[in-house]
Amino acid sequence: MSRTILIYAERRDGALRRVALEALGAARLLAGEDGAVHAVIACSGGAAEDADALIARGADVVHIADDPVLLSYAPETYAAVLGAAMATVQPDALLLGHTAAGRELAPRVAAARGAGHIADVIAIEPAEGGDSVGFIRPLYAGKAFERRCFEPGHPWIVTVRPNNLPPAEPLEAGGRSGTVTGLAFTVPPLVTAVRGVVRRTAGGIDLAEADIVVSGGRGVRSAAGFEPLQALATALGGAVGASRAACDAGYCDYALQIGQTGKVVTPQLYIACGISGAIQHLAGMSQSRTIVAINKDPDAPIFGIADYGIVGDLFEVVPMLTAEVLRTRSAG
């Protein structure tokens, strides 16, 4: 069945987030061969390259809402942009990333448009030759999964969890054509005023979208204990995370917290250093593709879900791993 699918192409620091390309890949799947894929960008200038990238990867039309008021994220203005895009395109579905912004915008738009909403989707199962589509999402901190479908007659609003769906790749070596158009929207009378944005996360890689995460727990013993973890993450091209115990102890900022009350990550490789494996932490990383645990306690619960376990002092093991990674890369 052919459908018209709209995605919110979320940007960060003036560049497309990878989850936007993952949403685009899902949109191509849902649209079908004869369907249409639209994308909407909210920005204050500088979106031409992003529009070209979206078209090259399968978007047929890119709608750009370009206004100085969109320089800083505010839920009211960005929801107004998505509402205008929904009214213009009249899509069967809107896909967003399950990010901080996506989690805030999706229910707003769904309520305003009378649409159904399914959040935190990790897999999509289109039915063969039918209208029904199954959306898989985790329950109970990843201990169970449910398959949900929409009732007909209303548009769909879906948020997709980063790092779970394959990103859209360029379709043609020579490029493909598409349409870029401006999108008019009305600024709401009451808007959150953003006076400034302060980021306290370490490194330049988004923790939720990182392919490799090196995470530390209470076993790092101090803020300085995160330095070898950062060195390993840098060598691997990954990001640094932490358990709540490490954050509560003041070893690092809460922006790095992974777990039930922190971020949920699904990297290709998760290295847990000095993390015992409390159930609250496992809720945030148990769906990682490969889990490596480093802990002095051979009975630590983290070893129960780890694919590979190293019983040893992280301050000895982690520098050895870093040296080996650097040696291997220099030799290659």
Contacts in CASP RR format, 6 or more apart in sequence:
PFRMAT RR
TARGET T0000
AUTHOR 0000-0000-0000
METHOD contacts of the structure
MODEL  1
MSRTILIYAERRDGALRRVALEALGAARLLAGEDGAVHAVIACSGGAAED
ADALIARGADVVHIADDPVLLSYAPETYAAVLGAAMATVQPDALLLGHTA
AGRELAPRVAAARGAGHIADVIAIEPAEGGDSVGFIRPLYAGKAFERRCF
EPGHPWIVTVRPNNLPPAEPLEAGGRSGTVTGLAFTVPPLVTAVRGVVRR
TAGGIDLAEADIVVSGGRGVRSAAGFEPLQALATALGGAVGASRAACDAG
YCDYALQIGQTGKVVTPQLYIACGISGAIQHLAGMSQSRTIVAINKDPDA
PIFGIADYGIVGDLFEVVPMLTAEVLRTRSAG
1 32 0 8 1.000
1 129 0 8 1.000
1 130 0 8 1.000
1 131 0 8 1.000
2 31 0 8 1.000
2 32 0 8 1.000
2 33 0 8 1.000
2 34 0 8 1.000
2 35 0 8 1.000
2 36 0 8 1.000
3 30 0 8 1.000
3 31 0 8 1.000
3 32 0 8 1.000
3 35 0 8 1.000
3 91 0 8 1.000
3 92 0 8 1.000
3 93 0 8 1.000
4 31 0 8 1.000
4 35 0 8 1.000
4 36 0 8 1.000
4 37 0 8 1.000
4 38 0 8 1.000
4 89 0 8 1.000
4 90 0 8 1.000
4 91 0 8 1.000
4 92 0 8 1.000
5 27 0 8 1.000
5 28 0 8 1.000
5 30 0 8 1.000
5 31 0 8 1.000
5 35 0 8 1.000
5 36 0 8 1.000
5 37 0 8 1.000
5 38 0 8 1.000
5 91 0 8 1.000
5 92 0 8 1.000
5 93 0 8 1.000
5 94 0 8 1.000
5 95 0 8 1.000
6 27 0 8 1.000
6 38 0 8 1.000
6 39 0 8 1.000
6 40 0 8 1.000
6 85 0 8 1.000
6 86 0 8 1.000
6 89 0 8 1.000
6 91 0 8 1.000
6 93 0 8 1.000
6 94 0 8 1.000
6 95 0 8 1.000
7 20 0 8 1.000
7 23 0 8 1.000
7 24 0 8 1.000
7 27 0 8 1.000
7 37 0 8 1.000
7 38 0 8 1.000
7 39 0 8 1.000
7 40 0 8 1.000
7 59 0 8 1.000
7 94 0 8 1.000
7 95 0 8 1.000
7 96 0 8 1.000
8 20 0 8 1.000
8 23 0 8 1.000
8 39 0 8 1.000
8 40 0 8 1.000
8 42 0 8 1.000
8 82 0 8 1.000
8 94 0 8 1.000
8 95 0 8 1.000
8 96 0 8 1.000
8 97 0 8 1.000
8 102 0 8 1.000
8 105 0 8 1.000
9 16 0 8 1.000
9 20 0 8 1.000
9 23 0 8 1.000
9 24 0 8 1.000
9 39 0 8 1.000
9 40 0 8 1.000
9 41 0 8 1.000
9 50 0 8 1.000
9 54 0 8 1.000
9 62 0 8 1.000
10 16 0 8 1.000
10 17 0 8 1.000
10 19 0 8 1.000
10 20 0 8 1.000
10 96 0 8 1.000
10 97 0 8 1.000
10 99 0 8 1.000
10 101 0 8 1.000
10 102 0 8 1.000
11 17 0 8 1.000
11 20 0 8 1.000
11 41 0 8 1.000
11 42 0 8 1.000
11 43 0 8 1.000
11 47 0 8 1.000
11 50 0 8 1.000
12 206 0 8 1.000
14 43 0 8 1.000
14 46 0 8 1.000
15 50 0 8 1.000
16 50 0 8 1.000
16 53 0 8 1.000
16 54 0 8 1.000
17 97 0 8 1.000
17 99 0 8 1.000
17 162 0 8 1.000
17 206 0 8 1.000
17 209 0 8 1.000
18 162 0 8 1.000
18 167 0 8 1.000
18 206 0 8 1.000
18 209 0 8 1.000
19 97 0 8 1.000
19 98 0 8 1.000
19 99 0 8 1.000
19 160 0 8 1.000
19 162 0 8 1.000
19 163 0 8 1.000
19 208 0 8 1.000
19 209 0 8 1.000
20 39 0 8 1.000
20 54 0 8 1.000
20 97 0 8 1.000
21 57 0 8 1.000
21 167 0 8 1.000
21 168 0 8 1.000
22 97 0 8 1.000
22 160 0 8 1.000
22 162 0 8 1.000
22 163 0 8 1.000
22 164 0 8 1.000
22 165 0 8 1.000
22 166 0 8 1.000
22 167 0 8 1.000
22 168 0 8 1.000
23 95 0 8 1.000
23 96 0 8 1.000
23 97 0 8 1.000
23 160 0 8 1.000
23 165 0 8 1.000
24 37 0 8 1.000
24 39 0 8 1.000
24 54 0 8 1.000
24 57 0 8 1.000
24 58 0 8 1.000
24 59 0 8 1.000
24 167 0 8 1.000
24 168 0 8 1.000
25 57 0 8 1.000
25 58 0 8 1.000
25 165 0 8 1.000
25 166 0 8 1.000
25 167 0 8 1.000
25 168 0 8 1.000
26 95 0 8 1.000
26 124 0 8 1.000
26 158 0 8 1.000
26 160 0 8 1.000
26 165 0 8 1.000
27 37 0 8 1.000
27 93 0 8 1.000
27 95 0 8 1.000
27 168 0 8 1.000
28 37 0 8 1.000
28 58 0 8 1.000
28 168 0 8 1.000
29 124 0 8 1.000
29 126 0 8 1.000
30 92 0 8 1.000
30 93 0 8 1.000
30 95 0 8 1.000
30 124 0 8 1.000
30 126 0 8 1.000
30 133 0 8 1.000
31 37 0 8 1.000
36 60 0 8 1.000
36 61 0 8 1.000
37 58 0 8 1.000
37 59 0 8 1.000
37 60 0 8 1.000
37 61 0 8 1.000
38 59 0 8 1.000
38 60 0 8 1.000
38 61 0 8 1.000
38 62 0 8 1.000
38 63 0 8 1.000
38 85 0 8 1.000
38 89 0 8 1.000
38 91 0 8 1.000
39 51 0 8 1.000
39 54 0 8 1.000
39 59 0 8 1.000
39 61 0 8 1.000
39 62 0 8 1.000
39 63 0 8 1.000
40 62 0 8 1.000
40 63 0 8 1.000
40 64 0 8 1.000
40 65 0 8 1.000
40 81 0 8 1.000
40 82 0 8 1.000
40 85 0 8 1.000
40 183 0 8 1.000
41 47 0 8 1.000
41 50 0 8 1.000
41 51 0 8 1.000
41 54 0 8 1.000
41 62 0 8 1.000
41 63 0 8 1.000
41 64 0 8 1.000
41 65 0 8 1.000
42 65 0 8 1.000
42 70 0 8 1.000
42 77 0 8 1.000
42 78 0 8 1.000
42 81 0 8 1.000
43 64 0 8 1.000
43 65 0 8 1.000
43 66 0 8 1.000
43 70 0 8 1.000
44 66 0 8 1.000
44 67 0 8 1.000
44 68 0 8 1.000
44 69 0 8 1.000
44 70 0 8 1.000
44 71 0 8 1.000
45 66 0 8 1.000
47 64 0 8 1.000
47 66 0 8 1.000
48 180 0 8 1.000
51 62 0 8 1.000
51 64 0 8 1.000
51 180 0 8 1.000
54 62 0 8 1.000
55 62 0 8 1.000
55 176 0 8 1.000
55 177 0 8 1.000
55 178 0 8 1.000
55 180 0 8 1.000
56 170 0 8 1.000
56 171 0 8 1.000
56 172 0 8 1.000
56 175 0 8 1.000
56 176 0 8 1.000
57 167 0 8 1.000
57 168 0 8 1.000
57 169 0 8 1.000
57 170 0 8 1.000
57 171 0 8 1.000
58 168 0 8 1.000
58 171 0 8 1.000
58 176 0 8 1.000
59 178 0 8 1.000
60 178 0 8 1.000
60 179 0 8 1.000
61 89 0 8 1.000
61 178 0 8 1.000
61 179 0 8 1.000
61 180 0 8 1.000
61 181 0 8 1.000
62 178 0 8 1.000
62 179 0 8 1.000
62 180 0 8 1.000
62 181 0 8 1.000
63 85 0 8 1.000
63 88 0 8 1.000
63 89 0 8 1.000
63 181 0 8 1.000
63 182 0 8 1.000
63 183 0 8 1.000
64 180 0 8 1.000
64 181 0 8 1.000
64 182 0 8 1.000
64 183 0 8 1.000
65 81 0 8 1.000
65 84 0 8 1.000
65 85 0 8 1.000
65 182 0 8 1.000
65 183 0 8 1.000
65 184 0 8 1.000
65 185 0 8 1.000
66 182 0 8 1.000
67 185 0 8 1.000
67 187 0 8 1.000
69 77 0 8 1.000
69 187 0 8 1.000
69 191 0 8 1.000
70 77 0 8 1.000
70 78 0 8 1.000
70 81 0 8 1.000
72 194 0 8 1.000
72 196 0 8 1.000
72 197 0 8 1.000
73 101 0 8 1.000
73 194 0 8 1.000
74 191 0 8 1.000
74 192 0 8 1.000
74 193 0 8 1.000
74 194 0 8 1.000
75 101 0 8 1.000
75 104 0 8 1.000
75 105 0 8 1.000
75 108 0 8 1.000
75 192 0 8 1.000
76 188 0 8 1.000
76 190 0 8 1.000
76 191 0 8 1.000
76 192 0 8 1.000
77 187 0 8 1.000
77 188 0 8 1.000
77 191 0 8 1.000
78 101 0 8 1.000
78 105 0 8 1.000
79 105 0 8 1.000
79 108 0 8 1.000
79 109 0 8 1.000
79 112 0 8 1.000
80 185 0 8 1.000
80 186 0 8 1.000
80 187 0 8 1.000
80 188 0 8 1.000
81 183 0 8 1.000
81 185 0 8 1.000
82 94 0 8 1.000
82 105 0 8 1.000
82 109 0 8 1.000
83 109 0 8 1.000
83 112 0 8 1.000
83 113 0 8 1.000
83 185 0 8 1.000
84 183 0 8 1.000
84 184 0 8 1.000
84 185 0 8 1.000
84 186 0 8 1.000
85 183 0 8 1.000
86 94 0 8 1.000
86 109 0 8 1.000
86 113 0 8 1.000
86 155 0 8 1.000
88 183 0 8 1.000
91 155 0 8 1.000
92 155 0 8 1.000
92 156 0 8 1.000
93 155 0 8 1.000
93 156 0 8 1.000
93 157 0 8 1.000
93 158 0 8 1.000
94 106 0 8 1.000
94 109 0 8 1.000
94 115 0 8 1.000
94 155 0 8 1.000
94 156 0 8 1.000
94 157 0 8 1.000
94 158 0 8 1.000
95 158 0 8 1.000
95 159 0 8 1.000
95 160 0 8 1.000
96 102 0 8 1.000
96 105 0 8 1.000
96 106 0 8 1.000
96 157 0 8 1.000
96 158 0 8 1.000
96 159 0 8 1.000
96 160 0 8 1.000
97 159 0 8 1.000
97 160 0 8 1.000
97 161 0 8 1.000
97 162 0 8 1.000
98 119 0 8 1.000
98 120 0 8 1.000
98 121 0 8 1.000
98 159 0 8 1.000
98 160 0 8 1.000
98 161 0 8 1.000
98 162 0 8 1.000
99 162 0 8 1.000
99 208 0 8 1.000
102 159 0 8 1.000
103 119 0 8 1.000
103 159 0 8 1.000
106 117 0 8 1.000
106 119 0 8 1.000
106 157 0 8 1.000
106 158 0 8 1.000
106 159 0 8 1.000
107 117 0 8 1.000
107 157 0 8 1.000
109 115 0 8 1.000
109 157 0 8 1.000
110 116 0 8 1.000
110 117 0 8 1.000
110 157 0 8 1.000
113 155 0 8 1.000
113 157 0 8 1.000
114 154 0 8 1.000
114 155 0 8 1.000
115 154 0 8 1.000
115 155 0 8 1.000
115 156 0 8 1.000
115 157 0 8 1.000
116 150 0 8 1.000
116 154 0 8 1.000
116 155 0 8 1.000
116 156 0 8 1.000
116 157 0 8 1.000
117 157 0 8 1.000
117 158 0 8 1.000
118 135 0 8 1.000
118 137 0 8 1.000
118 148 0 8 1.000
118 150 0 8 1.000
118 156 0 8 1.000
118 157 0 8 1.000
118 158 0 8 1.000
118 159 0 8 1.000
119 137 0 8 1.000
119 158 0 8 1.000
119 159 0 8 1.000
120 137 0 8 1.000
120 138 0 8 1.000
120 159 0 8 1.000
120 161 0 8 1.000
121 135 0 8 1.000
121 136 0 8 1.000
121 137 0 8 1.000
121 158 0 8 1.000
121 159 0 8 1.000
121 160 0 8 1.000
121 161 0 8 1.000
121 164 0 8 1.000
122 136 0 8 1.000
122 137 0 8 1.000
122 138 0 8 1.000
122 145 0 8 1.000
122 160 0 8 1.000
122 161 0 8 1.000
122 164 0 8 1.000
122 165 0 8 1.000
122 266 0 8 1.000
122 287 0 8 1.000
123 135 0 8 1.000
123 136 0 8 1.000
123 164 0 8 1.000
123 165 0 8 1.000
124 133 0 8 1.000
124 134 0 8 1.000
124 135 0 8 1.000
124 136 0 8 1.000
124 165 0 8 1.000
125 133 0 8 1.000
125 134 0 8 1.000
125 135 0 8 1.000
125 136 0 8 1.000
125 147 0 8 1.000
126 133 0 8 1.000
126 134 0 8 1.000
127 133 0 8 1.000
127 134 0 8 1.000
131 152 0 8 1.000
132 149 0 8 1.000
133 149 0 8 1.000
133 150 0 8 1.000
134 147 0 8 1.000
134 148 0 8 1.000
134 149 0 8 1.000
135 147 0 8 1.000
135 148 0 8 1.000
135 149 0 8 1.000
135 158 0 8 1.000
136 145 0 8 1.000
136 146 0 8 1.000
136 147 0 8 1.000
137 145 0 8 1.000
137 146 0 8 1.000
137 148 0 8 1.000
138 144 0 8 1.000
138 145 0 8 1.000
138 287 0 8 1.000
139 145 0 8 1.000
139 146 0 8 1.000
141 260 0 8 1.000
141 279 0 8 1.000
141 282 0 8 1.000
141 283 0 8 1.000
141 284 0 8 1.000
141 286 0 8 1.000
142 283 0 8 1.000
142 286 0 8 1.000
142 287 0 8 1.000
150 156 0 8 1.000
161 264 0 8 1.000
161 266 0 8 1.000
162 208 0 8 1.000
162 209 0 8 1.000
162 266 0 8 1.000
163 208 0 8 1.000
163 209 0 8 1.000
163 210 0 8 1.000
163 211 0 8 1.000
163 265 0 8 1.000
163 266 0 8 1.000
163 267 0 8 1.000
164 266 0 8 1.000
164 287 0 8 1.000
199 255 0 8 1.000
200 253 0 8 1.000
200 255 0 8 1.000
201 207 0 8 1.000
201 253 0 8 1.000
201 255 0 8 1.000
201 256 0 8 1.000
202 230 0 8 1.000
202 240 0 8 1.000
202 252 0 8 1.000
202 253 0 8 1.000
202 256 0 8 1.000
203 239 0 8 1.000
203 240 0 8 1.000
204 239 0 8 1.000
205 237 0 8 1.000
205 238 0 8 1.000
205 239 0 8 1.000
206 239 0 8 1.000
207 213 0 8 1.000
207 239 0 8 1.000
207 240 0 8 1.000
207 241 0 8 1.000
207 256 0 8 1.000
207 258 0 8 1.000
207 263 0 8 1.000
207 265 0 8 1.000
208 263 0 8 1.000
208 264 0 8 1.000
208 265 0 8 1.000
210 238 0 8 1.000
210 239 0 8 1.000
210 265 0 8 1.000
210 267 0 8 1.000
211 238 0 8 1.000
211 267 0 8 1.000
211 268 0 8 1.000
211 269 0 8 1.000
212 233 0 8 1.000
212 236 0 8 1.000
212 237 0 8 1.000
212 238 0 8 1.000
212 239 0 8 1.000
212 267 0 8 1.000
212 268 0 8 1.000
212 269 0 8 1.000
212 270 0 8 1.000
212 271 0 8 1.000
213 233 0 8 1.000
213 238 0 8 1.000
213 239 0 8 1.000
213 240 0 8 1.000
213 241 0 8 1.000
213 258 0 8 1.000
213 265 0 8 1.000
213 267 0 8 1.000
213 269 0 8 1.000
213 270 0 8 1.000
213 271 0 8 1.000
213 285 0 8 1.000
213 288 0 8 1.000
214 229 0 8 1.000
214 230 0 8 1.000
214 232 0 8 1.000
214 233 0 8 1.000
214 236 0 8 1.000
214 238 0 8 1.000
214 239 0 8 1.000
214 240 0 8 1.000
214 241 0 8 1.000
214 271 0 8 1.000
214 273 0 8 1.000
215 229 0 8 1.000
215 240 0 8 1.000
215 241 0 8 1.000
215 242 0 8 1.000
215 243 0 8 1.000
215 258 0 8 1.000
215 270 0 8 1.000
215 271 0 8 1.000
215 272 0 8 1.000
215 273 0 8 1.000
215 275 0 8 1.000
215 285 0 8 1.000
216 226 0 8 1.000
216 229 0 8 1.000
216 240 0 8 1.000
216 241 0 8 1.000
216 242 0 8 1.000
216 243 0 8 1.000
216 246 0 8 1.000
216 272 0 8 1.000
216 273 0 8 1.000
216 274 0 8 1.000
216 275 0 8 1.000
217 242 0 8 1.000
217 243 0 8 1.000
217 245 0 8 1.000
217 246 0 8 1.000
217 251 0 8 1.000
217 272 0 8 1.000
217 273 0 8 1.000
217 274 0 8 1.000
217 275 0 8 1.000
217 276 0 8 1.000
218 243 0 8 1.000
218 245 0 8 1.000
218 246 0 8 1.000
218 249 0 8 1.000
218 274 0 8 1.000
218 275 0 8 1.000
218 276 0 8 1.000
219 246 0 8 1.000
219 273 0 8 1.000
219 274 0 8 1.000
219 275 0 8 1.000
219 314 0 8 1.000
220 226 0 8 1.000
220 229 0 8 1.000
220 246 0 8 1.000
220 251 0 8 1.000
220 273 0 8 1.000
220 274 0 8 1.000
220 314 0 8 1.000
221 251 0 8 1.000
222 251 0 8 1.000
223 250 0 8 1.000
223 251 0 8 1.000
223 252 0 8 1.000
225 251 0 8 1.000
225 315 0 8 1.000
226 240 0 8 1.000
226 242 0 8 1.000
226 246 0 8 1.000
226 251 0 8 1.000
226 252 0 8 1.000
228 314 0 8 1.000
228 315 0 8 1.000
228 318 0 8 1.000
228 319 0 8 1.000
228 322 0 8 1.000
229 240 0 8 1.000
229 273 0 8 1.000
229 318 0 8 1.000
230 240 0 8 1.000
231 318 0 8 1.000
231 319 0 8 1.000
231 322 0 8 1.000
232 271 0 8 1.000
232 318 0 8 1.000
232 321 0 8 1.000
232 322 0 8 1.000
232 325 0 8 1.000
233 239 0 8 1.000
233 240 0 8 1.000
235 322 0 8 1.000
235 325 0 8 1.000
235 326 0 8 1.000
235 329 0 8 1.000
236 269 0 8 1.000
236 325 0 8 1.000
240 252 0 8 1.000
240 256 0 8 1.000
241 252 0 8 1.000
241 256 0 8 1.000
241 257 0 8 1.000
241 258 0 8 1.000
242 251 0 8 1.000
242 252 0 8 1.000
242 256 0 8 1.000
242 257 0 8 1.000
242 258 0 8 1.000
243 257 0 8 1.000
243 258 0 8 1.000
243 259 0 8 1.000
243 275 0 8 1.000
243 277 0 8 1.000
243 278 0 8 1.000
243 281 0 8 1.000
244 257 0 8 1.000
244 259 0 8 1.000
244 261 0 8 1.000
244 262 0 8 1.000
244 278 0 8 1.000
244 280 0 8 1.000
244 281 0 8 1.000
245 275 0 8 1.000
245 276 0 8 1.000
245 278 0 8 1.000
246 252 0 8 1.000
247 253 0 8 1.000
247 254 0 8 1.000
247 256 0 8 1.000
247 257 0 8 1.000
254 262 0 8 1.000
257 263 0 8 1.000
258 264 0 8 1.000
258 265 0 8 1.000
258 281 0 8 1.000
258 284 0 8 1.000
258 285 0 8 1.000
259 280 0 8 1.000
259 281 0 8 1.000
259 282 0 8 1.000
259 283 0 8 1.000
259 284 0 8 1.000
259 285 0 8 1.000
260 279 0 8 1.000
260 280 0 8 1.000
260 281 0 8 1.000
260 283 0 8 1.000
260 284 0 8 1.000
261 280 0 8 1.000
262 284 0 8 1.000
263 284 0 8 1.000
264 283 0 8 1.000
264 284 0 8 1.000
264 285 0 8 1.000
264 287 0 8 1.000
265 284 0 8 1.000
265 285 0 8 1.000
265 288 0 8 1.000
266 285 0 8 1.000
266 287 0 8 1.000
266 288 0 8 1.000
266 289 0 8 1.000
267 288 0 8 1.000
267 289 0 8 1.000
268 288 0 8 1.000
268 289 0 8 1.000
268 290 0 8 1.000
269 288 0 8 1.000
269 289 0 8 1.000
269 290 0 8 1.000
269 292 0 8 1.000
270 285 0 8 1.000
270 288 0 8 1.000
270 290 0 8 1.000
270 291 0 8 1.000
270 292 0 8 1.000
271 292 0 8 1.000
271 294 0 8 1.000
272 285 0 8 1.000
272 291 0 8 1.000
272 292 0 8 1.000
272 293 0 8 1.000
272 294 0 8 1.000
272 295 0 8 1.000
272 302 0 8 1.000
272 306 0 8 1.000
273 294 0 8 1.000
273 295 0 8 1.000
273 314 0 8 1.000
273 318 0 8 1.000
274 294 0 8 1.000
274 295 0 8 1.000
274 296 0 8 1.000
274 314 0 8 1.000
275 281 0 8 1.000
275 293 0 8 1.000
275 295 0 8 1.000
275 300 0 8 1.000
275 302 0 8 1.000
276 295 0 8 1.000
276 297 0 8 1.000
276 300 0 8 1.000
276 301 0 8 1.000
276 302 0 8 1.000
277 300 0 8 1.000
277 301 0 8 1.000
277 302 0 8 1.000
278 301 0 8 1.000
282 301 0 8 1.000
282 302 0 8 1.000
282 305 0 8 1.000
285 291 0 8 1.000
286 305 0 8 1.000
290 307 0 8 1.000
290 308 0 8 1.000
291 305 0 8 1.000
291 306 0 8 1.000
291 307 0 8 1.000
291 308 0 8 1.000
292 306 0 8 1.000
292 307 0 8 1.000
292 308 0 8 1.000
292 309 0 8 1.000
292 310 0 8 1.000
293 300 0 8 1.000
293 302 0 8 1.000
293 303 0 8 1.000
293 306 0 8 1.000
293 308 0 8 1.000
293 309 0 8 1.000
293 310 0 8 1.000
294 309 0 8 1.000
294 310 0 8 1.000
294 312 0 8 1.000
294 314 0 8 1.000
294 317 0 8 1.000
294 318 0 8 1.000
295 302 0 8 1.000
295 303 0 8 1.000
295 310 0 8 1.000
295 311 0 8 1.000
295 312 0 8 1.000
295 314 0 8 1.000
296 311 0 8 1.000
296 312 0 8 1.000
296 313 0 8 1.000
296 314 0 8 1.000
297 311 0 8 1.000
298 311 0 8 1.000
303 309 0 8 1.000
310 317 0 8 1.000
END
